[in-house]
Amino acid sequence: YEIESPTIMPEEALKASGHVDHFNDPMTECKDCLEVFRADHIIKEATGEEVEGLENQEFTKILSDEQILCPKCGGHLTHVWSYNLMFQTLIGAKGKKTGYMRPETAQGIFIPFKRLLRFFRGKLPFGVVQLGKAYRNEISPRQGVIRLREFTQAEAEIFVDPRDKKHPRFQNVAQQVLTLYTAEAQEEEGEPIQITAQEAVSKGVVSSQMLTYQLCLADQFMEDLGIPKNVIRFRQHMKTEMAHYAIDCCDVEIHTDRYGWIEVIGIADHTDFDLKSHSQHSKEDLSVFIEYDEPRSITKMAAKPDMKKFGPLFKGDAPKILNFLKEADSTLIKEAFDENGVYELELEGETYQLTPDIISFEEVEETVRGEKVYPHVIEPSYGIDRITYSVLLHCFTQEDDRNIFHFPPDIAPVGANVFPLVNKDELVEIANQIRDNLRGEGIIAEVDTTGTIGRRYARSDEIGTPFAVTVDHQSLEDDTVTIRERDSQEQVRVLLSEVPGKVNDLLLKKIKFSDL
């Protein structure tokens, strides 16, 4: 299911996600021309080495040791510093509350998690999708649509039981072959391997069926868009570049003639970091109750308040705080004690300070029907602008004097063009009727009467329209027209009344052109 969340997010939510403190790029500045660059990018350009994920002092040392200079003017570069990529804004008339333009669409899914869980009847696994704009304050956007300050994402958060990461439909993709550039191969400067989804999981190359299934979906999606298999690879993150909370991550990369390999999709297993972090910062219980097949006897940690101190300290509010402690996850409170020495509890608009001197912990035996767990999150993140660029690049060809976009029929911007052979009223009238009938089927169709029929075919091919319907003098005699296929340039004659249905079936790939 798809949701839509605000593009301006409160600081608290992005503090919980780690974006406020850690969503940074390593930057360096030329001392002469004052141009600013990403340190890892200019190091890679100068040395060919992939250095993403290093500390700032390590970047600075490499710049010095390799004597890397400004790529623009040859000047010396400064030390490397961290630059936060989020657009900051002030919320409200007095601007007392800080907010940010969302750096990704995914974070908007975690905030309403409890409502989403209720919608899915409390059962795992389930997935939620969001499509929309994301914003990053890039210091120097370049490379066309590859690096933008405002871009479109399609992201999913798939919440799974951490004890069971099998996918119910995994057998449907088990024999699908992926081009996988493993972390191990990169470390040894090796080559990508061809491996089936089944082998990737059974050999432990990819961490789970759930993650591998998403890799297979992405691979099939790229193929459906018309991107050749030989320019697609799945590059597994190395330990130095993987987020500390992730256990596995693969980037879908597409090779381009101008920019080399570019990342278009990232697919990661975030473990329980997201929900646990949001739970700790919001003081909301974002765990999920998983019922056992049979009740079990377990030992658990329970909060034990010191009533001699508790009552006098909280007075009339003590009963509601005690009720909270009975239902709360005691491990969260203990973790807060260990890290901060205090657990801040917000109840009914009031904030209470719970400290170790008034609450201790003990292990108790009890029979339970299930347990609360924080779901692990599988996150596929699709960069729509980069994918669109890749489709345009790899679907375009120049053949003799023809420029052609070989878009798959079901993604072509215009489904069919309609051409009267000559610009005569009786032929144009039939062409307009066909166009209207095609549009009635939901097909984007246009009539073109300008220029020779050859030029019109060429214009149609140039914008990637897969089919052209031509009305000629024979159409007046027997109510037939020709349908021309873009790629083969072959034509087949069909009844005028059959055109909408035939074209619709061709666009949806229900039939092949050779079946006409």
C-alpha positions as CSV (number, residue, x, y, z in Angstrom):
1,Y,0.0,0.0,0.0
2,E,1.1,3.6,-0.7
3,I,1.0,6.5,1.7
4,E,1.9,10.2,1.4
5,S,3.6,12.0,4.2
6,P,4.7,15.7,4.6
7,T,7.8,16.9,2.9
8,I,8.8,19.1,5.8
9,M,9.7,17.0,8.8
10,P,10.3,17.9,12.5
11,E,13.8,17.9,13.8
12,E,12.9,15.3,16.4
13,A,12.1,12.6,13.8
14,L,15.3,13.2,11.8
15,K,17.3,13.2,15.0
16,A,15.9,9.8,15.8
17,S,16.8,8.5,12.3
18,G,20.4,9.8,12.6
19,H,20.1,12.3,9.7
20,V,20.7,15.4,11.9
21,D,24.0,14.0,13.3
22,H,25.3,11.7,10.5
23,F,23.8,12.7,7.1
24,N,27.0,14.3,6.0
25,D,29.3,14.4,3.0
26,P,33.1,14.9,3.4
27,M,34.0,18.2,1.8
28,T,37.2,20.0,0.9
29,E,37.8,23.5,-0.5
30,C,40.4,24.9,-3.0
31,K,42.4,27.5,-1.2
32,D,42.8,29.5,-4.5
33,C,39.6,29.4,-6.5
34,L,37.4,28.5,-3.4
35,E,35.6,25.7,-5.3
36,V,34.2,23.1,-3.0
37,F,34.4,19.3,-3.7
38,R,33.4,16.0,-2.2
39,A,36.6,14.6,-0.9
40,D,35.8,10.9,-1.7
41,H,34.9,11.9,-5.3
42,I,38.0,13.7,-6.2
43,I,40.2,11.0,-4.5
44,K,38.4,8.4,-6.7
45,E,38.9,10.5,-9.8
46,A,42.6,11.0,-9.0
47,T,43.5,7.5,-7.8
48,G,40.7,5.2,-9.1
49,E,40.3,3.9,-5.5
50,E,36.8,3.6,-3.9
51,V,37.2,5.4,-0.5
52,E,33.6,6.1,0.5
53,G,33.0,5.7,4.3
54,L,36.4,6.7,5.6
55,E,36.9,9.2,8.4
56,N,37.6,12.9,7.6
57,Q,41.2,12.7,8.9
58,E,41.8,9.7,6.6
59,F,40.5,11.7,3.6
60,T,42.8,14.6,4.6
61,K,45.8,12.3,4.8
62,I,45.1,10.7,1.4
63,L,44.8,14.2,-0.2
64,S,48.2,15.1,1.3
65,D,50.0,11.8,0.6
66,E,48.8,11.6,-3.0
67,Q,49.4,15.3,-3.6
68,I,45.9,15.7,-5.0
69,L,45.2,19.2,-6.2
70,C,42.1,21.2,-7.2
71,P,40.7,19.6,-10.4
72,K,39.6,23.0,-11.5
73,C,42.6,25.3,-11.1
74,G,45.4,23.1,-9.6
75,G,45.4,24.9,-6.3
76,H,45.9,23.3,-2.9
77,L,43.0,21.8,-1.0
78,T,42.0,22.3,2.7
79,H,41.5,19.7,5.3
80,V,38.3,17.7,5.0
81,W,35.2,18.6,7.0
82,S,31.6,17.2,7.3
83,Y,28.8,19.0,5.6
84,N,25.1,18.2,6.5
85,L,23.0,17.7,3.3
86,M,19.6,18.6,4.7
87,F,17.8,21.8,3.9
88,Q,17.0,23.4,7.3
89,T,13.9,25.6,7.9
90,L,12.2,27.3,10.8
91,I,8.6,26.3,11.6
92,G,5.9,28.7,12.9
93,A,5.4,32.4,13.0
94,K,8.2,33.0,15.5
95,G,10.5,30.3,14.0
96,K,11.2,28.6,17.3
97,K,10.9,25.1,16.0
98,T,13.4,23.6,13.6
99,G,12.4,21.5,10.7
100,Y,14.0,20.0,7.6
101,M,13.0,19.2,4.0
102,R,12.9,15.4,4.0
103,P,16.2,14.0,2.7
104,E,14.4,10.8,1.8
105,T,10.8,9.6,1.6
106,A,11.3,6.6,3.8
107,Q,11.3,8.4,7.2
108,G,7.7,9.5,6.7
109,I,6.7,5.9,6.9
110,F,8.0,5.3,10.4
111,I,6.1,8.1,12.1
112,P,2.6,6.6,11.5
113,F,4.0,3.0,12.1
114,K,1.4,2.2,14.9
115,R,-1.5,3.1,12.6
116,L,0.0,1.1,9.7
117,L,0.5,-1.9,12.0
118,R,-3.2,-1.7,13.0
119,F,-4.2,-1.5,9.4
120,F,-2.3,-4.7,8.7
121,R,-4.0,-6.3,11.8
122,G,-0.8,-6.5,13.7
123,K,0.7,-9.2,11.4
124,L,4.2,-9.4,9.9
125,P,5.5,-9.2,7.3
126,F,3.9,-6.1,5.6
127,G,5.2,-3.4,3.3
128,V,4.4,0.3,2.8
129,V,5.5,2.4,-0.2
130,Q,5.9,6.1,-0.7
131,L,6.7,8.0,-3.9
132,G,7.6,11.7,-3.9
133,K,10.2,14.4,-3.8
134,A,13.3,14.3,-1.6
135,Y,15.7,17.2,-1.0
136,R,19.4,17.4,-0.4
137,N,21.5,20.5,-0.2
138,E,24.2,19.4,-2.6
139,I,27.2,21.8,-2.6
140,S,27.7,21.5,-6.3
141,P,25.1,19.5,-8.3
142,R,26.5,18.2,-11.5
143,Q,26.4,15.3,-13.9
144,G,22.9,16.2,-15.3
145,V,20.2,14.4,-13.4
146,I,22.6,12.2,-11.6
147,R,23.0,14.6,-8.6
148,L,20.2,17.0,-7.9
149,R,19.0,19.1,-5.0
150,E,15.4,18.0,-5.6
151,F,14.7,14.6,-6.9
152,T,12.1,11.8,-7.0
153,Q,12.2,8.7,-5.0
154,A,10.1,5.5,-4.7
155,E,10.9,3.8,-1.5
156,A,9.4,0.9,0.4
157,E,9.7,-0.1,4.1
158,I,9.1,-3.9,4.4
159,F,8.6,-4.8,8.1
160,V,9.6,-8.4,8.8
161,D,9.9,-10.8,11.8
162,P,13.6,-10.8,12.7
163,R,13.4,-14.5,13.4
164,D,12.0,-15.4,10.0
165,K,13.3,-13.7,6.9
166,K,12.1,-16.3,4.5
167,H,9.9,-15.0,1.6
168,P,6.7,-17.0,0.8
169,R,7.2,-16.5,-3.0
170,F,11.0,-17.0,-3.0
171,Q,10.7,-20.1,-5.2
172,N,9.3,-18.0,-8.0
173,V,12.7,-16.2,-8.3
174,A,15.0,-18.9,-6.9
175,Q,16.6,-19.7,-10.3
176,Q,16.8,-16.0,-11.4
177,V,20.5,-15.2,-12.3
178,L,21.9,-12.0,-10.8
179,T,25.2,-10.2,-11.7
180,L,26.5,-9.8,-8.2
181,Y,29.7,-7.8,-7.3
182,T,30.3,-9.1,-3.8
183,A,32.1,-7.2,-1.1
184,E,34.7,-10.0,-1.0
185,A,35.3,-9.6,-4.8
186,Q,35.7,-5.8,-4.4
187,E,38.2,-6.2,-1.6
188,E,40.3,-8.6,-3.7
189,E,39.8,-6.4,-6.9
190,G,38.0,-9.3,-8.5
191,E,35.1,-9.4,-10.9
192,P,31.3,-9.7,-10.5
193,I,29.9,-13.2,-10.5
194,Q,26.8,-14.8,-12.1
195,I,24.8,-16.4,-9.3
196,T,21.2,-17.6,-8.9
197,A,19.1,-16.2,-6.1
198,Q,19.0,-19.6,-4.5
199,E,22.8,-19.9,-4.5
200,A,23.2,-16.4,-3.1
201,V,21.1,-17.3,-0.1
202,S,22.3,-20.9,0.5
203,K,26.0,-19.9,0.3
204,G,25.5,-16.9,2.6
205,V,26.5,-14.4,0.0
206,V,23.3,-12.4,0.6
207,S,21.9,-12.3,4.1
208,S,18.3,-13.5,3.6
209,Q,15.5,-14.5,1.2
210,M,13.7,-11.3,1.9
211,L,16.6,-9.2,0.7
212,T,17.4,-11.4,-2.2
213,Y,13.8,-11.3,-3.4
214,Q,13.9,-7.5,-3.6
215,L,17.1,-7.8,-5.6
216,C,15.3,-10.1,-8.1
217,L,12.3,-7.7,-8.3
218,A,14.7,-4.8,-9.1
219,D,16.5,-6.9,-11.7
220,Q,13.2,-7.8,-13.4
221,F,12.1,-4.2,-13.2
222,M,15.2,-3.0,-15.0
223,E,14.7,-5.6,-17.7
224,D,11.0,-4.5,-18.1
225,L,12.2,-1.0,-18.7
226,G,14.3,-2.1,-21.6
227,I,17.7,-1.8,-19.9
228,P,20.0,-4.6,-21.1
229,K,21.2,-7.2,-18.6
230,N,24.9,-6.7,-19.5
231,V,24.9,-3.1,-18.1
232,I,23.2,-4.1,-14.8
233,R,25.1,-5.3,-11.7
234,F,24.4,-5.6,-8.0
235,R,27.2,-4.1,-6.0
236,Q,27.3,-5.3,-2.4
237,H,28.5,-2.7,0.2
238,M,31.8,-3.3,1.8
239,K,32.2,-3.1,5.6
240,T,33.8,0.3,5.3
241,E,30.9,1.9,3.6
242,M,27.9,0.1,5.1
243,A,25.8,1.9,7.7
244,H,26.7,0.6,11.2
245,Y,23.1,-0.6,11.7
246,A,22.8,-2.5,8.4
247,I,23.7,-6.2,8.0
248,D,23.6,-6.2,4.2
249,C,23.1,-3.7,1.4
250,C,23.3,-3.9,-2.4
251,D,23.3,-1.1,-4.9
252,V,21.7,-1.7,-8.3
253,E,24.2,0.0,-10.7
254,I,23.8,0.7,-14.4
255,H,26.8,1.4,-16.6
256,T,26.7,4.6,-18.6
257,D,29.1,5.7,-21.4
258,R,29.5,9.1,-19.8
259,Y,29.6,8.5,-16.0
260,G,30.6,4.9,-15.7
261,W,28.7,2.8,-13.1
262,I,25.9,4.8,-11.4
263,E,23.8,3.7,-8.5
264,V,20.0,3.8,-9.3
265,I,18.6,1.6,-6.5
266,G,19.8,0.8,-3.0
267,I,18.4,-2.2,-1.2
268,A,19.3,-2.7,2.5
269,D,18.5,-4.7,5.6
270,H,18.4,-2.1,8.4
271,T,17.7,-4.7,11.2
272,D,15.7,-3.1,14.0
273,F,17.6,0.2,14.1
274,D,14.8,2.4,12.6
275,L,11.9,1.4,14.8
276,K,14.0,1.0,17.9
277,S,15.5,4.5,17.5
278,H,12.2,6.1,16.8
279,S,10.7,4.3,19.8
280,Q,13.5,5.6,22.1
281,H,13.2,9.2,20.9
282,S,9.4,9.3,20.8
283,K,8.8,7.2,23.9
284,E,6.2,5.3,21.9
285,D,6.3,1.5,21.9
286,L,6.8,0.6,18.3
287,S,7.3,-3.1,18.9
288,V,5.0,-5.8,17.5
289,F,3.5,-8.7,19.5
290,I,4.3,-12.0,17.9
291,E,2.1,-14.9,19.3
292,Y,3.6,-18.3,19.9
293,D,2.2,-21.5,18.6
294,E,2.1,-22.7,22.3
295,P,2.4,-20.7,25.5
296,R,5.9,-20.7,27.0
297,S,7.4,-20.3,30.4
298,I,10.2,-17.6,30.3
299,T,12.4,-15.4,32.5
300,K,12.0,-11.7,31.8
301,M,13.2,-8.4,33.2
302,A,10.6,-6.4,35.2
303,A,10.8,-2.9,36.5
304,K,10.5,-2.7,40.3
305,P,9.7,0.7,41.7
306,D,10.8,1.7,45.2
307,M,7.4,2.7,46.6
308,K,8.9,4.5,49.6
309,K,10.4,7.0,47.2
310,F,7.9,6.6,44.3
311,G,4.8,7.8,46.0
312,P,6.2,11.0,47.7
313,L,8.0,11.9,44.4
314,F,5.1,11.6,42.0
315,K,2.2,12.0,44.4
316,G,-1.1,11.8,42.5
317,D,0.5,10.9,39.2
318,A,2.1,7.8,40.7
319,P,-0.7,5.4,39.7
320,K,-0.6,6.2,36.0
321,I,3.2,5.9,36.0
322,L,2.9,2.5,37.7
323,N,0.4,1.4,35.0
324,F,2.9,2.5,32.4
325,L,5.7,0.5,34.0
326,K,3.6,-2.7,34.1
327,E,3.0,-2.5,30.3
328,A,6.3,-1.0,29.2
329,D,9.3,-2.8,27.7
330,S,11.7,-2.7,30.7
331,T,14.7,-3.2,28.6
332,L,14.2,0.2,27.0
333,I,14.1,1.8,30.4
334,K,17.2,0.0,31.5
335,E,19.0,0.9,28.3
336,A,18.2,4.6,28.9
337,F,19.5,4.3,32.5
338,D,22.7,2.7,31.2
339,E,23.3,5.3,28.5
340,N,21.9,8.5,30.0
341,G,21.2,7.8,33.7
342,V,17.6,8.8,33.2
343,Y,14.5,7.8,31.3
344,E,12.2,10.7,30.3
345,L,8.6,9.5,30.3
346,E,6.0,11.6,28.6
347,L,2.4,10.9,29.7
348,E,-0.7,13.0,29.0
349,G,1.4,16.1,28.2
350,E,3.6,15.8,31.3
351,T,7.3,14.8,31.4
352,Y,8.6,12.7,34.3
353,Q,12.2,11.8,35.1
354,L,12.6,8.2,36.0
355,T,16.0,7.4,37.6
356,P,17.9,4.3,38.8
357,D,17.5,5.3,42.5
358,I,13.7,4.8,42.3
359,I,13.5,1.9,39.9
360,S,15.5,-1.3,40.0
361,F,15.1,-4.4,37.8
362,E,14.5,-8.1,38.6
363,E,14.1,-11.3,36.7
364,V,10.7,-12.9,37.0
365,E,9.2,-16.2,35.7
366,E,6.0,-16.0,33.8
367,T,4.0,-17.9,31.2
368,V,3.6,-15.9,28.0
369,R,1.6,-16.4,24.8
370,G,4.0,-14.4,22.7
371,E,6.7,-11.8,22.7
372,K,7.3,-8.2,21.6
373,V,9.9,-7.7,18.9
374,Y,11.1,-4.8,16.9
375,P,10.6,-5.7,13.3
376,H,13.6,-5.6,11.0
377,V,13.3,-3.4,8.0
378,I,14.1,-4.2,4.4
379,E,14.4,-0.9,2.5
380,P,14.4,-0.8,-1.3
381,S,15.1,2.8,-2.5
382,Y,14.6,3.6,-6.2
383,G,16.0,6.8,-7.6
384,I,13.5,7.7,-10.3
385,D,15.5,10.4,-12.1
386,R,18.5,8.2,-12.5
387,I,16.4,5.3,-13.7
388,T,14.7,7.5,-16.2
389,Y,18.1,8.7,-17.5
390,S,19.3,5.1,-17.8
391,V,16.2,4.2,-19.7
392,L,16.7,7.1,-22.2
393,L,20.3,6.2,-22.6
394,H,20.0,2.5,-23.2
395,C,16.8,2.6,-25.3
396,F,18.2,5.2,-27.8
397,T,19.9,4.1,-31.0
398,Q,21.0,5.7,-34.2
399,E,20.5,3.4,-37.2
400,D,21.6,4.9,-40.5
401,D,19.7,8.1,-40.7
402,R,17.1,7.1,-38.1
403,N,17.1,8.1,-34.4
404,I,15.0,5.7,-32.4
405,F,13.9,5.2,-28.8
406,H,13.3,1.5,-28.4
407,F,11.0,1.9,-25.4
408,P,9.2,-1.2,-24.4
409,P,5.6,-0.7,-25.5
410,D,4.1,-0.5,-22.1
411,I,6.2,2.4,-21.0
412,A,6.3,4.4,-24.2
413,P,5.0,8.0,-23.6
414,V,2.8,7.8,-26.7
415,G,1.2,4.5,-27.4
416,A,0.3,5.0,-31.1
417,N,0.4,7.7,-33.7
418,V,-2.3,7.8,-36.4
419,F,-1.3,9.0,-39.9
420,P,-3.6,9.7,-42.9
421,L,-1.5,8.7,-45.9
422,V,-2.2,12.1,-47.5
423,N,-3.8,15.2,-46.0
424,K,-7.3,14.7,-47.4
425,D,-10.5,15.4,-45.4
426,E,-12.0,11.9,-45.8
427,L,-8.7,10.2,-44.6
428,V,-8.2,12.7,-41.8
429,E,-11.7,12.1,-40.6
430,I,-11.1,8.4,-40.2
431,A,-7.7,9.1,-38.5
432,N,-9.4,11.3,-36.0
433,Q,-12.0,8.6,-35.3
434,I,-9.3,6.0,-34.7
435,R,-7.4,8.4,-32.4
436,D,-10.6,9.0,-30.3
437,N,-11.3,5.2,-30.2
438,L,-7.7,4.6,-29.0
439,R,-8.0,7.3,-26.3
440,G,-11.3,5.6,-25.3
441,E,-9.2,2.5,-24.4
442,G,-6.9,4.7,-22.3
443,I,-4.1,4.8,-24.9
444,I,-2.3,8.1,-25.5
445,A,-2.6,8.6,-29.3
446,E,-2.0,11.5,-31.6
447,V,-2.8,12.4,-35.3
448,D,0.0,13.8,-37.4
449,T,-0.8,15.2,-40.9
450,T,2.4,17.2,-41.5
451,G,5.0,16.2,-44.1
452,T,5.5,13.0,-46.1
453,I,4.5,9.6,-44.6
454,G,8.2,8.7,-44.3
455,R,9.0,11.8,-42.3
456,R,6.1,11.1,-40.0
457,Y,7.3,7.6,-39.4
458,A,10.7,8.9,-38.6
459,R,9.3,11.5,-36.1
460,S,7.2,8.7,-34.5
461,D,10.3,6.5,-34.1
462,E,12.3,9.3,-32.7
463,I,10.0,9.8,-29.7
464,G,9.7,6.0,-29.2
465,T,6.1,5.5,-30.3
466,P,5.9,1.7,-30.7
467,F,3.0,1.6,-33.2
468,A,1.7,3.7,-36.1
469,V,-1.7,3.3,-37.7
470,T,-1.9,4.5,-41.3
471,V,-5.1,5.4,-43.1
472,D,-4.9,5.1,-46.9
473,H,-7.3,5.0,-49.9
474,Q,-8.0,1.3,-49.4
475,S,-9.4,2.2,-45.9
476,L,-12.2,4.0,-47.7
477,E,-13.0,0.8,-49.7
478,D,-12.8,-2.0,-47.1
479,D,-12.6,-0.4,-43.6
480,T,-9.0,-1.6,-43.1
481,V,-5.8,0.2,-42.0
482,T,-2.2,-0.8,-41.5
483,I,-0.5,-1.1,-38.1
484,R,3.3,-0.5,-38.3
485,E,5.8,-1.7,-35.7
486,R,8.5,0.7,-34.8
487,D,11.4,-1.7,-34.4
488,S,10.9,-4.0,-37.4
489,Q,9.2,-1.4,-39.6
490,E,6.8,-4.2,-40.7
491,Q,3.2,-3.4,-41.4
492,V,0.1,-5.6,-41.0
493,R,-3.4,-4.8,-42.3
494,V,-6.3,-5.1,-39.9
495,L,-10.0,-4.1,-39.7
496,L,-10.6,-0.6,-38.6
497,S,-12.9,-1.8,-35.8
498,E,-10.1,-4.1,-34.5
499,V,-7.5,-1.3,-34.1
500,P,-8.2,-0.2,-30.4
501,G,-8.2,-3.8,-29.1
502,K,-5.2,-4.9,-31.1
503,V,-3.1,-1.9,-30.2
504,N,-4.1,-2.2,-26.5
505,D,-3.1,-5.9,-26.5
506,L,0.2,-5.0,-28.2
507,L,1.0,-2.3,-25.6
508,L,0.2,-4.6,-22.7
509,K,2.3,-7.4,-24.3
510,K,-0.7,-9.7,-24.4
511,I,0.2,-10.5,-28.0
512,K,3.2,-10.1,-30.2
513,F,3.2,-8.1,-33.5
514,S,3.9,-11.4,-35.3
515,D,0.6,-12.7,-34.0
516,L,-1.4,-10.1,-36.0
